[in-house]
């Protein structure tokens, strides 16, 4: 084969390969790259969603740096994430450990624990709104939780859980954890079932008790799974949105604002599309940063 | 090689498929709307119109209104708006649509035949999408929308619960209202419910009293930055909410309550007073109403001052506009003219329990709808005001009221906070 024919053949192969990749590449560019570029681009404009766009450079970012409501909202998302990381994941791990043993009806428990995550966030929000309803009718508490507290002898604990700034965010975080723990449960349970049973038997032969076995066998083997669950929890919790809208509408003043509700509000209530895009860019950067750090930690843990 | 040719042909075909001809005039009109409760009646009327004229009207429903609003903005950006649609946004956004050439000027059609069409409709409803000479938005003066119905927001009262508390007639003054609320509390009835988790409804209630306490000139002067929110009159407005809180008038959890939940509470007789729009008649008494036996009436919120008349928020309920770029523009206008004629408006009012936009179609509406209709005389709407407050300031204003209700801030603190936001926006040249 002479050089010219060889070159033509390589070109044909490359072109063919490119044409095969082209549809997927175009879809990726149109639906991911272009909107991403457009969002960054819009963040430099003052634009109301329609009509003329005014270039304002970094003004949106400058304003954002001094917007305490925005930084508070990131703090709120961080608080929800912290509760999810601790309460939600510890609950998921404890239940996964329980279901990994030979207990009765373990298939039933697995099914039950997986119901909350498959429910829509709107449905979960509505159910919990009903449970937490602070109202009374004919001297009776309408909400299930307050009714329960009242009838079981704890009337001092009856409360407007979503209407009080001291409890609203924690209540949302707990409901979010209740909805999300099933995912962690399934992943952790799957991780537990991959641990070789011989390791437990060897530990038993060496005289290790339950706690030592857990710390020296289960935990090291589960570390990669735990890290994945933690990363997913962080990313999922930082972006909580629908649940908040379903539970407290436009929010309890600004006490339940999270970054996504602020972005939505900038677009929907104040028609500040440029500002909303700047918020989205900053928030996206924060999430990318978190993912990057988590990935590094995860890689390190795997090496150990 | 064969594979290469096939693949290339497919790609070329895909690209060519996207390059269609611009739309041509046809006998088909497309209408996008957001009103779930009116969809069946719209469909029925569209069929009737097709039988009469041969023009097919495709009615497409995209609820809820928030999502619809975003869809319209996205469609406007992509220039794929239908022949007829609604703009649910602020007047300044409507102005941008008009300036972008996306909304047809209907003035000539309205004024044809000695202003017959225009005269048949409520003036306040028409004003919603009309722009006067010298308007601040820089829009060519004219009428740009066709109101399908009218609406206003008033105080609701449950007749049975009021009589249970020994209240003979609904309150006329704010003091009477507070007294009634205390009588209701004494017999274990929650006095007042509203969906103040939705800021627009809270804003509406606050501005009713702002009009009553200081009148329109001072309100607009505040928007212009000539009067501060720390003015005693504004503090009086904020103080109303502190008083409602302190006297136990409000239902628990009111600041996070959506309007649907508030309507549910009122329908289930959990509260004696409510604050809602005239559409609530359909929500309670409609075909699938929450409580068809609910015995209630509507009154303007009880006034607190004799200085100025109390204004309730109201005007056009749902208004459609015609796409200026549509090849079927004239057919779309003809359909809207037909839809707002007396006969069709009677059908809409009867089947959807809404106030018709055609004055002649008011006869025969229910007693409570008549009460809402009476309120139209004292209604006003941000869309017909000469100017509006900056949305960021409005948000701070409404959230500040929520702060007062939950007892976190005093009216004076909220007034200062709102003024700070106002000053900040002014310094940016946004006002």
Boltz contact constraints between the chains, C-beta under 6 A:
constraints:
  - contact:
      token1: [A, 16]
      token2: [B, 4]
      max_distance: 6.0
  - contact:
      token1: [A, 19]
      token2: [B, 7]
      max_distance: 6.0
  - contact:
      token1: [A, 49]
      token2: [B, 73]
      max_distance: 6.0
  - contact:
      token1: [A, 50]
      token2: [B, 76]
      max_distance: 6.0
  - contact:
      token1: [A, 50]
      token2: [B, 96]
      max_distance: 6.0
  - contact:
      token1: [A, 51]
      token2: [B, 96]
      max_distance: 6.0
  - contact:
      token1: [A, 134]
      token2: [B, 252]
      max_distance: 6.0
  - contact:
      token1: [A, 134]
      token2: [B, 253]
      max_distance: 6.0
  - contact:
      token1: [A, 135]
      token2: [B, 252]
      max_distance: 6.0
  - contact:
      token1: [A, 137]
      token2: [B, 270]
      max_distance: 6.0
  - contact:
      token1: [A, 139]
      token2: [B, 188]
      max_distance: 6.0
  - contact:
      token1: [A, 160]
      token2: [B, 252]
      max_distance: 6.0
  - contact:
      token1: [A, 160]
      token2: [B, 253]
      max_distance: 6.0
  - contact:
      token1: [A, 162]
      token2: [B, 256]
      max_distance: 6.0
  - contact:
      token1: [A, 163]
      token2: [B, 253]
      max_distance: 6.0
  - contact:
      token1: [A, 163]
      token2: [B, 256]
      max_distance: 6.0
  - contact:
      token1: [A, 248]
      token2: [B, 256]
      max_distance: 6.0
  - contact:
      token1: [A, 249]
      token2: [B, 197]
      max_distance: 6.0
  - contact:
      token1: [A, 249]
      token2: [B, 198]
      max_distance: 6.0
  - contact:
      token1: [A, 249]
      token2: [B, 256]
      max_distance: 6.0
  - contact:
      token1: [A, 249]
      token2: [B, 258]
      max_distance: 6.0
  - contact:
      token1: [A, 250]
      token2: [B, 199]
      max_distance: 6.0
  - contact:
      token1: [A, 252]
      token2: [B, 256]
      max_distance: 6.0
  - contact:
      token1: [A, 253]
      token2: [B, 399]
      max_distance: 6.0
  - contact:
      token1: [A, 253]
      token2: [B, 402]
      max_distance: 6.0
  - contact:
      token1: [A, 253]
      token2: [B, 403]
      max_distance: 6.0
  - contact:
      token1: [A, 269]
      token2: [B, 395]
      max_distance: 6.0
  - contact:
      token1: [A, 270]
      token2: [B, 391]
      max_distance: 6.0
  - contact:
      token1: [A, 270]
      token2: [B, 392]
      max_distance: 6.0
